[in-house]
């Protein structure tokens, strides 16, 4: 029997609408990022574009389809909530106080409690029952583990020399920040979740069945966001993008393939 949400849409529908309004406000309000460095301001505008064009529609559409019983949409919604949580932690803690501060806090709160309700109403045991345990998911699982390892090495290549030499990484200076909130979230929560979900999927644990598609959907949304941010900074002349937009496009493409392979083991893919 497919999941029928009772409480989650009461938070995810308002969240999707508020994300759209907040991102539109970030793009339209004059001087919204005037207190930021040029680099960080451009990233703010780029994030607003992604939230308006991608995140808000995914939240709304996935909620609608999940409410109608779509299991795929249910799993995608979890990943979209994780992406919203990540993004609004950055807005609330790494952007100077501005006209949208209270709206940022509202989006963060809706993301947190929406994810809690989503997890409670979906349930790892129920999600595990949606999949054929005889089907192998080794390729998708190892893909997520390797992706997490590559991102870990990429962040360490910047942070480890700076820590050892007691200096400040260039990206931190460019953003005018005390610390890099992206690296904090990745080191502390999201990269460990990549590794954990991959390992649990390999071991065919129920927790892996629900955590893996959430993190892979998050990877797709985050990869799209970061790739666009890097490209946009190049367009605005605040950074040299090099091959990184193509790298992230490849990550997104491979993540979509991995998610498709995983969903093939679903008993009734609706």
N, C-alpha and C positions, 0 to 999 in steps of 0.2 A: 504494500500500500504506500503510495507516495505521500511525501510530507505535505501537510496542510498547515501553514503558519497561522497562528492566532494573534500573536503579539508583535512579532518581528516587523511586519509591514507598517505597523503604527510608528515605528522609528525610521525604517529605511526609506519609506516614501518621503517624509519630511526632510530626511537627510539629503536625498537626491535633489530635491527642489532647492534646498538651502545651499548645497554645493554649487548648483548652477547660478544662483543669485550672488553668492560670495565671489565666485570666479568672474562673473560679469562685472561686479563692482570693482574688483581688482584691476580689470582692464579699462574701465570707463571713468573711475574716480580720478580727477586730476591730482598728480603728486602722491599717489597711493604709496609708492615705494621711495619717496624723496629722501628718506633718512638712511637708505641702504647704500652700500657701495654700488658702483656701476655694474659690477659682475653679479652681485646678489640681487639687484633690482631686476636685471634682465632674466635671471632665473625665476624670480617671482612672477613676472609676466608670462613666461613660458609655462610655468606650472598652472597658471590660471587658464591658459588656452587648453591645456590637456584636460584639466578638470571639467571645463565647460563642454568640450567636444567629446571626451571619452568617458571620464569617470561618472559624471552625473547621469548620462544616458544609460550606462551599464547598470548603475544602481537601480534606476527606475525600471528598466526593462527586465532585469533579472528578478527584481521583486515581483513584478507583474506575472512573469512566467512561472516563478517558483510558487506563487500563490495559486496558480492554476494546476500545479502538480508536476512541473518539469523538474526532474532530478538534476539534470545538467545545469539548469539555471540556479537551482538551490546551491550547488557547489560553487558556481561562478560568483554568486552573491557573497559567499564567505570571503573569497579572494578580494572582491571589490571593497568589502568592509575593512579588510586588513590594509588595503591601499589607502583608503580614506583615513584610517587611524594613523598611519605612518605620515601622510601628508599634513594632517592638521596638528600633529605634534610639532612639525617643523614650523608651521604658521604661528602657532601659539608661543613657541619658545625661541624661535630664531629670526623672527621678523619684528622690527621696531613697532612699538605701540602705535596703532592707527585707528581710523574710523571703523574698521571691520573687526576690531579685537573681540568684541562680545559675540559676533557671528562665528569667528574662528572657534571660540570656546564652545559654542553650541554645537558646531559640527564635530568637534572632538568628543564631546559628551555623547552625542547621538551615535558616533562610530563605536565608542567603547561599549555602551549598553546595547547597541544593535548587534554587535558581534557576540556579546554574552547571550542575548536572547536567541540569536541564530543558532549558536552552538547548543543551547539547551533544547530548543525545539527540533533540531535536526538529530543530534545524538550520534555518537560514533558507532554504536552497535547497529542502529538502523541503517546508517550509510554503508557499513560493512556488508550488510545483507543484500545491498543492491548489486554487488559484484560477484562474479564467478570466481571462487577461490582457486580453481584449477588453472586459471589463466595466469601466465607469467607477466609480471610488470617490472622485470629486471632492468630493461633498457630505460624506461621513464625514470625509475628510481635512481639509477646510476647517473643519468643526465642531471638530475637536480643536485645530487651530491657533488658532482664535478663542477657544476655551475657555481655552487656555493663556495667550493674550494678556490676557484679562479677569482671570484670577487674578493675573497679573503686575502689572497696573495696580492691582488691589485691594491687594496687598501693598505696592507702591511708595507708594500713597497714605498708608500708615501709616509706612513706614520712611524714605522720602525726606525728609519734613519734619523727622523726628527726627534724621537724619544731618546735615542742613544746619544745624539749630539746636543740635546737640550735646545733645539731650535723650533721654529714655527713652520709647518708646511706651507707651501706657496698658496694652495687653494684656500687655506684658512685666512691668510693675509688678504687675499683677493676678495674674500667674502666679508671681511671686517668682523669676524666672529671670534668669540672666546675659545670655542671648541667646535669641531665639525659634528653637527647633530646627526647627519646621515651615517657617518662612521660609528657613532655611539649606538644608534639603533641597530645597525647591521651587526656589529661585533656582539652586542649584548642580547639581542632577541632574534632578528630575522635570519641571519646566517646560521646560528644554531638550529633554528626551526627548519631550515633547508636540510641540514644534515640529519636531524631527528626524523623528519617526515620520510626521507629517502630510506633510512635504515629500517624504520617501522614498516614501510611498504615491502621491503625485501623480506622481512620476517613475517609478513602477512598478518600484522596486528590490526585490530579494529581501529585504533587511533590513527594508524597510517592511512586508512581508507578515507578519513575525513580531512586530516591535516595535509596530506599530499596535494590534492587538487586545489586546496585553498592557497598553499604556498606557490604552486605552479601558476595559478591564475594571477596571484600577486606578482610573480616574476614577469608575466606577460605585460601587465599594466605598468609595473615599475620600469621594465626595460624600454617600453614605448616612451614613458615619461622622460627618462634619463637621456635616451637617444635624441629626442626632440629638444631637450634643454641644451645639449651640447651643440646640436646643429643651429639652434636659435642664437646661442651666444656667438657662434661664428658669423652668422648673418649680421648681428648687431656690432661686431667688431670688438668684443670684449675678451675673446679667447680664440685660440686656433683649434678647430675641432679635429683636424687630422682624419684618421680613419675610424675614429670612435663611433660616429653615427652608424656606419656600416656594421661595425662589430655588434652594437646593440640591436640593430635590425636583424642580424643573424641569430642573436640570442632569443629575440622575440619569436622569430620564425621556428627555431628548433623547439622552443618551449610550447608553441602551439602544436607542433607535431607530437611532442611527448605527451601533452595533455590528451590529444586525440587517441594515441595508443592506449593510454590508461583508460579512457572512457569506452574503448572497445570491449573491455571486460565487464561492462555494465550489463546486467541481465535484461533489463527492459529500459533501454535508453530513450527517455521521453523528454 
